[in-house]
Amino acid sequence: MLEILKSLLLSFFVIAVLLPVVRFVTRKVTSGVSNESITESEVKYMQRQEWKLMLLYFFFTSAIAVFSAGVLSLLASGLHNSQDHLYLLTPNFRAMFMPGLLIGLILAILPLWWTRNTVLGEDAELYQAYLQQQEGLRSKRTYTFILLFLLVIAGAITWYATRWHITINKQQMTITDYTLKQKTLQHSNISSIQFLGKEGEYIITFTDGTILNTSYLKPVQFETIALLAQQSGKRVMR
């Protein structure tokens, strides 16, 4: 839980730093002149209103990140479920939270876009004039292009995040990473099995130096560890 809160706090600072950068780049790209003219005091007022929108964006990001991490975890289990293997290990919520956070940062733009006028209320038209004065008339087209590009990235993140899984048979296990690269390891090459003190969490070390930390996988069943211990001849260490 603490790790998730740290990630959310980090995302807030990322938003606070990157948003002005994106706005600056947009102003350089969309250098059109707006017919709208607002006063300096109205500009400062709108800048304060933007903080309200940024906090709303962070709320949407957090909610979508948590939801996406759960969905990705379930999706990974469903995609790789097969009767061809004795056991299947897939990433848990903790492992999927960072991909979920990236998806949240992207998809949160949509509800923010849809609710912006409602949140601003009577200031919605003034904010539109502020955007046109600050970023030009073509800014909406630029933001639409950026959003479509980010949605493609979100789709790619979803696809790659669900690739990682581990299949276990009687004599060997096969680890498939995010790039679909596979590595097959024999149970007889296990050098140690260490229990981490929490149900379903182990560190499995192989003679070739490969280390498998199951903390980022859904809880490993006792039957699975019993099979690995039996086939490798190693006892589970605490």
C-alpha positions as CSV (number, residue, x, y, z in Angstrom):
1,M,0.0,0.0,0.0
2,L,2.8,2.4,0.9
3,E,4.5,1.7,-2.5
4,I,1.3,2.6,-4.3
5,L,0.9,5.8,-2.3
6,K,4.5,6.7,-3.2
7,S,3.8,6.1,-6.9
8,L,0.7,8.3,-6.7
9,L,2.7,11.1,-5.0
10,L,5.3,10.7,-7.7
11,S,2.7,11.0,-10.4
12,F,1.4,14.2,-8.9
13,F,4.9,15.8,-9.1
14,V,5.2,14.5,-12.7
15,I,1.9,16.1,-13.6
16,A,3.0,19.4,-11.9
17,V,6.3,19.4,-13.8
18,L,5.3,18.1,-17.2
19,L,2.1,20.0,-17.7
20,P,3.8,23.4,-17.9
21,V,6.3,21.9,-20.4
22,V,3.5,20.6,-22.6
23,R,1.8,23.9,-22.5
24,F,5.0,25.7,-23.4
25,V,5.6,23.4,-26.4
26,T,2.0,23.8,-27.5
27,R,2.3,27.6,-27.5
28,K,5.4,27.3,-29.7
29,V,3.6,25.0,-32.2
30,T,0.3,26.8,-32.3
31,S,1.4,30.4,-32.7
32,G,-1.9,31.6,-34.2
33,V,-3.4,34.8,-32.9
34,S,-6.7,34.8,-31.1
35,N,-9.4,37.4,-31.5
36,E,-10.1,37.1,-27.8
37,S,-8.4,39.5,-25.4
38,I,-8.6,39.1,-21.6
39,T,-7.0,41.3,-18.9
40,E,-4.0,40.5,-16.9
41,S,-6.1,40.0,-13.7
42,E,-8.3,37.5,-15.6
43,V,-5.2,35.6,-16.8
44,K,-4.0,35.3,-13.1
45,Y,-7.5,34.2,-12.1
46,M,-7.5,31.5,-14.8
47,Q,-4.1,30.3,-13.8
48,R,-5.5,29.7,-10.3
49,Q,-8.4,27.9,-11.8
50,E,-6.0,25.6,-13.7
51,W,-4.8,24.3,-10.4
52,K,-8.3,23.1,-9.7
53,L,-8.3,21.3,-13.0
54,M,-4.9,19.8,-12.3
55,L,-6.2,18.4,-8.9
56,L,-9.2,17.0,-10.7
57,Y,-6.9,15.4,-13.3
58,F,-4.8,13.8,-10.5
59,F,-8.0,12.4,-8.9
60,F,-9.1,10.8,-12.3
61,T,-5.5,9.5,-12.7
62,S,-5.5,7.8,-9.3
63,A,-8.9,6.2,-9.8
64,I,-8.2,5.0,-13.3
65,A,-4.7,3.8,-12.3
66,V,-6.2,1.6,-9.5
67,F,-8.9,0.3,-11.8
68,S,-6.5,-0.4,-14.7
69,A,-4.0,-2.3,-12.5
70,G,-6.8,-4.6,-11.3
71,V,-8.1,-5.1,-14.8
72,L,-4.6,-5.8,-16.2
73,S,-4.0,-8.4,-13.5
74,L,-7.3,-10.2,-14.3
75,L,-6.7,-9.9,-18.0
76,A,-3.2,-11.5,-17.7
77,S,-4.7,-14.5,-15.9
78,G,-7.4,-14.9,-18.4
79,L,-5.2,-14.6,-21.5
80,H,-2.7,-17.3,-20.4
81,N,-5.0,-19.7,-18.7
82,S,-4.5,-23.1,-20.2
83,Q,-4.9,-26.8,-19.4
84,D,-1.5,-27.6,-20.9
85,H,0.4,-26.6,-17.8
86,L,0.2,-27.7,-14.1
87,Y,0.4,-24.1,-12.8
88,L,0.3,-20.6,-14.1
89,L,1.8,-17.6,-12.4
90,T,0.7,-14.1,-13.5
91,P,1.5,-10.6,-12.2
92,N,-0.5,-9.3,-9.2
93,F,-2.0,-5.9,-8.6
94,R,1.4,-4.6,-7.2
95,A,3.2,-5.5,-10.4
96,M,0.5,-4.0,-12.6
97,F,0.2,-0.7,-10.8
98,M,2.9,1.1,-12.7
99,P,1.5,0.1,-16.1
100,G,-1.9,1.0,-14.7
101,L,-0.6,4.4,-13.6
102,L,0.8,5.2,-17.0
103,I,-2.6,4.2,-18.5
104,G,-4.3,6.4,-15.9
105,L,-2.1,9.4,-16.8
106,I,-3.3,9.1,-20.4
107,L,-7.0,8.1,-20.0
108,A,-7.6,10.7,-17.2
109,I,-7.5,13.3,-20.0
110,L,-10.9,12.1,-21.3
111,P,-13.0,12.6,-18.2
112,L,-11.2,15.9,-17.5
113,W,-12.1,17.0,-21.0
114,W,-15.7,16.0,-20.5
115,T,-16.2,17.6,-17.1
116,R,-14.1,20.7,-17.5
117,N,-16.9,23.1,-18.3
118,T,-19.0,21.7,-15.5
119,V,-16.2,22.3,-13.0
120,L,-15.5,25.8,-14.2
121,G,-19.2,26.7,-14.4
122,E,-19.6,30.4,-15.4
123,D,-15.8,30.6,-16.0
124,A,-15.9,28.1,-18.8
125,E,-16.2,30.7,-21.6
126,L,-13.5,32.9,-20.0
127,Y,-11.2,29.8,-19.8
128,Q,-11.7,29.1,-23.5
129,A,-10.8,32.7,-24.3
130,Y,-7.7,32.3,-22.0
131,L,-6.6,29.2,-23.8
132,Q,-7.0,30.8,-27.2
133,Q,-5.0,33.8,-26.1
134,Q,-2.3,31.8,-24.5
135,E,-2.0,29.0,-27.1
136,G,-3.6,30.2,-30.3
137,L,-6.7,29.0,-32.3
138,R,-5.1,25.8,-33.3
139,S,-4.4,24.5,-29.8
140,K,-7.5,22.3,-29.8
141,R,-6.4,20.5,-32.9
142,T,-2.9,20.0,-31.5
143,Y,-4.3,18.6,-28.2
144,T,-6.6,16.2,-30.1
145,F,-3.6,14.9,-32.1
146,I,-1.6,14.5,-28.9
147,L,-4.5,12.6,-27.2
148,L,-4.9,10.2,-30.1
149,F,-1.2,9.5,-30.0
150,L,-1.3,8.9,-26.2
151,L,-4.3,6.5,-26.7
152,V,-2.2,4.4,-29.0
153,I,0.5,4.3,-26.4
154,A,-2.0,3.3,-23.8
155,G,-3.1,0.4,-26.0
156,A,0.6,-0.7,-26.4
157,I,1.1,-0.5,-22.6
158,T,-1.9,-2.7,-22.1
159,W,-0.7,-5.3,-24.6
160,Y,2.8,-5.5,-23.3
161,A,1.9,-5.5,-19.6
162,T,-0.2,-8.6,-20.0
163,R,2.5,-10.6,-21.7
164,W,4.5,-11.5,-18.6
165,H,3.6,-14.9,-17.2
166,I,5.2,-18.1,-15.9
167,T,4.1,-21.6,-16.7
168,I,5.1,-24.6,-14.6
169,N,5.1,-28.2,-15.6
170,K,6.5,-31.3,-13.7
171,Q,10.1,-30.9,-14.8
172,Q,10.5,-27.3,-15.8
173,M,9.1,-23.8,-15.8
174,T,9.0,-21.2,-18.7
175,I,9.2,-17.5,-18.0
176,T,7.8,-15.2,-20.7
177,D,8.7,-11.5,-20.3
178,Y,7.0,-8.4,-21.6
179,T,8.8,-8.7,-25.0
180,L,7.6,-12.3,-25.4
181,K,11.1,-13.6,-24.9
182,Q,11.0,-17.0,-23.3
183,K,13.4,-18.7,-20.9
184,T,13.0,-22.3,-19.8
185,L,14.5,-23.4,-16.5
186,Q,14.7,-26.9,-15.2
187,H,13.5,-27.6,-11.6
188,S,16.6,-29.6,-11.0
189,N,18.7,-26.4,-11.5
190,I,17.1,-24.6,-8.5
191,S,19.8,-23.8,-6.0
192,S,17.5,-22.4,-3.2
193,I,13.9,-21.6,-2.3
194,Q,13.5,-18.8,0.3
195,F,10.2,-18.0,2.0
196,L,9.8,-14.2,2.5
197,G,7.5,-14.4,5.5
198,K,4.3,-13.6,3.7
199,E,1.9,-16.1,2.2
200,G,2.7,-17.0,-1.4
201,E,5.9,-14.9,-1.6
202,Y,9.3,-16.6,-2.3
203,I,12.6,-16.0,-3.9
204,I,13.7,-18.9,-6.1
205,T,17.3,-18.9,-7.2
206,F,18.7,-21.0,-10.1
207,T,22.3,-22.2,-10.7
208,D,22.7,-20.0,-13.7
209,G,22.1,-16.9,-11.5
210,T,18.4,-16.4,-12.4
211,I,16.4,-15.1,-9.5
212,L,12.6,-15.3,-9.4
213,N,10.9,-13.0,-6.9
214,T,7.2,-14.1,-6.6
215,S,6.3,-11.0,-4.6
216,Y,5.1,-9.4,-7.9
217,L,3.1,-12.5,-8.8
218,K,-0.3,-13.7,-7.5
219,P,0.2,-15.8,-4.4
220,V,2.1,-19.0,-5.2
221,Q,0.2,-22.1,-4.0
222,F,1.8,-24.4,-1.5
223,E,1.4,-27.3,-4.0
224,T,3.5,-25.4,-6.5
225,I,6.3,-24.8,-4.0
226,A,6.1,-28.4,-2.9
227,L,6.6,-29.6,-6.5
228,L,9.6,-27.3,-7.0
229,A,11.1,-28.5,-3.7
230,Q,10.6,-32.1,-4.5
231,Q,12.0,-31.9,-8.1
232,S,15.0,-29.8,-7.0
233,G,15.7,-31.6,-3.8
234,K,15.9,-28.3,-1.9
235,R,14.2,-27.4,1.3
236,V,12.3,-24.1,1.7
237,M,14.4,-21.7,3.8
238,R,12.9,-19.1,6.1
